[in-house]
Amino acid sequence: MSIHSGAVAIRGVDVETGEILWNATARFTRQVPGSPEDLLMKLTCQALATAWGFRPPGGQAIPSQSMCAADKPIAPDSP
């Protein structure tokens, strides 16, 4: 089994206007075992969960088996 580290940056863009609708990043802060494909999938799930409000932004310790699990979006900040 290989050991990898990585990061992803994603964004949703309105293709008609070019407006960026949302963006997020995710990275492993240490090297983790697994294939590059598995690492990319887990990081992408984490970034999407953050961008879509299922997880708050910021550093979080999330076990790899729970990386793509999300129950419901978090409540938006009150004005």
Protein Blocks (a to p, Z undefined) as FASTA:
>chain_A
ZZdddddddddddfknopafbdcddddfbdceddfklmmmmmmmmmmmmmnopacedjdd
ddfklmmgcfbdcddddZZ
